[in-house]
Amino acid sequence: MTADLEKMLSPASIAIVGASEDANKLGGRPLKFLQDKGYAGTIYPINPKHREIGGLACYPDIDALPEAADLAIVALPAKFVVEAVERLGAKGVPAAVVFSSGFGEMGEAGKAEEARLAEVARAGGVRICGPNGLGLINAFEGVMATFTQYGYGDVPAGPVGFVTQSGSFGTAIS
């Protein structure tokens, strides 16, 4: 478990599933933040509509990646998330941050889909942060697996780390 969490919190490579060239979109912010904050690892944007995003080669799908990334950021509509996590597991990606909403917070059907997501993630060996979350930040290494506006400001590394269920609270005290 520790190795999987290390890949999530300190990844040497990050795939962005649903990457966008528009930094105002959910799939565009993480790429902008990673580049702006000096993330030193490899970034793999994934979007079948583009050949390049942010000066990086863009891949049409998860299977086309040249290697398994340590972490995947999933910025897709909920109806595509389970399949994406299944493909990530098949590719050997050990961790994923899932921004997408439309799961347990949407009632019984959403709860069933979230249970299916958990089942697919477990079967594929993919640790999940989310769904319906703001992601995570490792300011020491420029890991900006988030879409929150907090990433637009100064994100200094500091002596305190914290985990919060509330994204609003986390952003406010940062």
C-alpha positions in Angstrom: 0.0 0.0 0.0 2.8 2.4 0.8 4.3 2.1 -2.7 0.9 2.9 -4.3 0.5 5.9 -2.1 4.0 7.1 -3.0 3.1 6.9 -6.7 0.0 8.9 -6.0 1.7 11.6 -3.9 5.1 11.7 -5.5 4.6 10.5 -9.1 7.5 10.4 -11.6 4.9 10.7 -14.4 1.3 11.9 -14.7 -1.3 11.1 -17.4 -4.2 13.5 -17.7 -7.2 11.6 -19.1 -9.5 14.2 -20.7 -6.8 16.8 -21.0 -7.8 20.1 -22.6 -5.9 22.9 -24.2 -8.2 25.4 -22.4 -6.8 26.2 -19.0 -10.3 27.3 -17.9 -11.7 23.7 -18.3 -11.5 20.9 -15.8 -9.0 18.9 -18.0 -6.9 22.0 -18.8 -6.1 23.3 -15.3 -4.0 20.4 -14.1 -1.7 20.6 -17.1 -1.3 24.4 -16.7 -0.6 24.0 -13.0 1.9 21.2 -13.5 3.8 23.2 -16.1 3.5 26.5 -14.2 4.6 25.0 -10.8 7.6 23.3 -12.3 6.6 19.6 -12.1 9.8 17.8 -13.2 8.2 14.5 -14.2 6.7 13.4 -17.5 3.2 14.5 -18.4 1.0 12.6 -20.8 -2.1 14.5 -22.0 -4.8 12.1 -23.3 -7.5 13.4 -25.6 -8.4 11.9 -29.0 -9.1 15.4 -30.5 -5.6 16.7 -30.2 -2.1 15.7 -31.3 -0.4 18.2 -29.0 -1.5 20.1 -25.9 0.7 22.6 -24.0 3.7 21.8 -26.1 3.4 18.1 -25.2 2.5 15.1 -27.4 -1.1 14.2 -26.8 -2.2 10.6 -26.9 -5.6 9.4 -28.3 -6.3 7.0 -25.4 -4.8 5.3 -22.4 -3.7 2.3 -24.4 -1.6 4.5 -26.6 0.6 5.7 -23.7 4.3 4.7 -24.2 4.4 3.5 -20.6 2.2 3.3 -17.5 2.2 6.6 -15.7 2.5 6.6 -11.9 -0.6 8.7 -11.5 -3.6 9.5 -13.7 -5.8 12.5 -13.4 -9.3 11.6 -14.7 -11.2 14.6 -15.9 -14.1 13.0 -17.8 -17.8 12.9 -17.4 -18.9 10.3 -14.9 -20.3 7.9 -17.6 -16.8 7.4 -18.9 -14.9 7.1 -15.6 -15.4 3.3 -14.9 -14.1 2.4 -18.3 -11.1 4.8 -18.0 -10.1 3.3 -14.6 -10.5 -0.2 -16.1 -8.1 0.8 -18.9 -5.7 2.4 -16.4 -5.6 -0.8 -14.5 -4.9 -2.8 -17.6 -2.1 -0.4 -18.5 -0.6 -0.8 -15.0 -1.2 2.7 -13.7 -1.3 2.3 -9.9 -3.1 5.5 -8.8 -5.7 7.9 -10.1 -7.3 11.1 -9.0 -10.9 11.3 -10.2 -12.4 14.8 -10.4 -15.7 13.6 -11.9 -19.0 14.1 -10.0 -22.1 12.1 -10.6 -21.5 9.2 -8.3 -22.7 8.6 -4.7 -23.9 12.2 -4.3 -26.5 11.5 -7.0 -28.6 8.9 -5.2 -29.0 5.2 -5.5 -27.9 4.9 -9.2 -24.8 7.0 -8.4 -24.0 4.9 -5.4 -24.2 1.8 -7.6 -21.9 3.4 -10.2 -19.4 4.4 -7.4 -19.5 0.8 -6.1 -18.7 -0.4 -9.6 -15.9 2.1 -9.9 -14.4 0.8 -6.6 -14.7 -2.8 -7.8 -13.0 -2.0 -11.1 -10.3 -0.1 -9.4 -9.6 -2.9 -6.9 -9.5 -5.5 -9.6 -7.1 -3.4 -11.7 -4.9 -2.5 -8.7 -5.6 1.3 -9.0 -5.7 3.4 -5.9 -8.3 6.1 -6.2 -8.5 9.6 -4.8 -12.1 10.7 -5.4 -14.5 10.6 -7.2 -16.0 14.1 -7.0 -13.0 15.6 -5.4 -10.6 18.5 -5.9 -7.6 16.1 -6.0 -4.3 16.7 -4.3 -1.2 18.9 -4.2 2.4 18.1 -3.3 3.9 21.5 -3.3 7.4 20.2 -2.7 7.5 18.5 -6.1 5.1 20.6 -8.1 2.5 17.8 -8.2 -0.7 19.7 -9.0 -3.3 17.0 -9.4 -6.1 19.5 -8.9 -8.4 21.9 -10.7 -9.1 24.3 -7.8 -8.3 27.9 -8.3 -5.8 27.6 -5.5 -3.3 26.5 -8.2 -3.4 29.9 -9.8 -1.6 31.5 -6.8 1.6 30.9 -5.0 1.8 27.4 -3.8 4.8 27.3 -1.4 6.0 24.1 0.1 5.7 24.2 3.9 6.3 22.1 7.0 2.6 21.1 7.4 0.6 18.6 5.4 -3.1 18.0 5.8 -6.0 16.0 4.5 -9.5 17.3 4.4 -12.9 16.0 3.2 -13.9 19.5 2.3 -12.3 21.1 -0.7 -13.6 24.5 0.3 -12.1 24.2 3.7 -8.8 22.9 2.3 -8.6 25.8 -0.1 -9.5 28.4 2.5 -6.9 27.4 5.1 -4.1 27.0 2.5 
